[in-house]
Amino acid sequence: MITHAPDDTVRILSRPPPERSAEELAKEAEDNARWEAKRAEEKRLREEWVAKEKVRKEAREQEEKERVARQQREAREQRQQKRAAAASPWQPRKKTKQTSSALTPAPTAPEDMADSGEDEEDSEERAARQRLERLERLTADATIAEWSEAQVSEWISLIDLPDVCAEAVQELFSDMDGEELLELTPKTLRRMLRLVGVSEPGPAAEAILWKRGPNLGL
């Protein structure tokens, strides 16, 4: 309704909103339902994607665990193969007998024999001192548990062992690291020495385990 005010200004009076038809209400309800369905679908797709990502992540983690386990198993099998090879019966090297008279050394004069004996004593003392120095350096660089296979092999070559089994013992310890050296028990060590051809493993095992102790035989 339009009225003319005394000051000739036009004012538009508020009117109540027009009533909406049933078709308009139905269309609005349909739009709302479609919008809600769209939101629900987006939520479902998002949850689906999250679930798939979780499955893929778990699969990747499982593959990584299997890969690490496979590598550890292969390394363990290689070590066992090396030990099995080292455990084969040890055969001493045969020394060839020289029969040619041309290879027979000439008689040595008494004076020369005396000088030679002194030189041998000096060389033995020097070799013992050098061996002791190498042992000290080896034990000062790292603890036994941290030793590599090369360090264990060097250590076993420096300690005093019975001559009849030194070569077999060095071959046995050639692929053993520091942790394995610490895990050795007298019974296990004697059995391993017997497998590599040491007929009387007791003295050798006792010497090795004593030198492995806190003082390392120094």
Buried (B, 14 or more C-beta within 10 A) or exposed (E): EEEEEEEEEEEEEEEEEEEEEEEEEEEEEEEEEEEEEEEEEEEEEEEEEEEEEEEEEEEEEEEEEEEEEEEEEEEEEEBEEBBEEBBEEBEEEEEEEEEEEEEEEEEEEEEEEEEEEEEEEEEEEEEEEEBEEBBEEBBEEEEBEEBEBEBBBBBBBBBEBEEBBBBBBEBBBBBBBBEBBEEBEEEEBBEBBBBBBBEEBEBBBEBBBEBBEEEBBE
